[in-house]
């Protein structure tokens, strides 16, 4: 059995969040949450929330043993980019891209 959780439109760059996601891919849920709690990245906190949400989703299904779950797949997709402009010298404008991401976590039993 599998369960999943998705967080969409997070105001974090996908590139930065992937650093945290790569640390826990294929690991058990308890070990993954322990690693994320000791990782000093902003993306680690967001990934941890999604893993906890997937764990809670699994807890709703009686046929799934929550203690044996591991992270089968975790991927970070790019969301829409907010485009802003900032004044630059000589009357020009510089583009600022505020990137967003979508996090998907799939938990499975061995």
N, C-alpha and C positions, 0 to 999 in steps of 0.2 A: 504494500500500500504506500501511496505517496500523498503528501500534502504540500501546499505551497502558499507563499505569501508574496505580495507585490506592494512596493511603495513607489508612488509615481510623483513626478514633478518636484523632486528634492533640489533645493538650491545649492547643490554641490557639483563640482566638475566631475564627469564620469572618470576621467583619468586618475583623479585623486582617490575616488572611492574604490577603483579597481585594485589599488595597492592593498587595501584592507581585505577585499574579497579574495585575493590570491592567497592570503595567509591561511584561510580556513577551508578552502575547497577540498572536499573528500574526507574531512575530519568528523568525529562525533560531535553531537550538539553541545555536550557539556564542555568538551575540550575547546571547541570553537568559541563559546561564550567566554571562557576563561582567557583565551588568547586576545579576544577583542577588548576585554575589560582592562588589559594591560598594554594596549596599543595606543600611543598618544597621537592619534590622528582623528580629525573631525569625521572622516568617512567611517571609522570604526564604530562610532556611536550609532550612526544611521544603520549600518549593516547589522549591528547587534539588535536593534529594535525590530528589524525585519525577521531575523532568525527567531527572536522571542515570539513574534506574531505567528510564524509558521509552526512553532512548537505548541502554541495555544490552539491553533487550528487542528493540530494532530490530537490534542487532548480531548477535543469534542467527538472524535471517532473512537468508539469503544473497542474496535478490532485492532487498533494500532497500539503497540507497546512503546510508550514514550521514552523509556530508558535506553532503547537500542537504536534510536534514530541517528542517522548521519546525514551530512549535507551532500546530496547527490549532485545537484547542479546549483550554481550561483552565477548570475551574470548581470552586468551593469550595461544598460542601453542608454544612449544619449536621448534626452528629451528636447523640447523646443528651447531655442536660445533667445533670451531677451536681449534686444539690441538697444544700447544707450549711446549717447554722444557726449563728449566732453570738449570744452573749448581748448584749442591749441594755439600756439603763437601764429601771428600774421593772419588772423581771421579764419584759420582752418578749424576743422573739427576732427577729433579722433574717435574712432569707434571703440566702444567697450562691449564685449560680449559676456553676458551673464549666463553661464551654461547651467542646464538642469539635467537630471538623470532619473532613470527608472531602475529600481533594484528588484530582482526576482530571485527568490530562494525556494528550492525544491528539496524537501526532506524525504528520506526513504528508509525502509527497514532493510537490514542485510539479507 
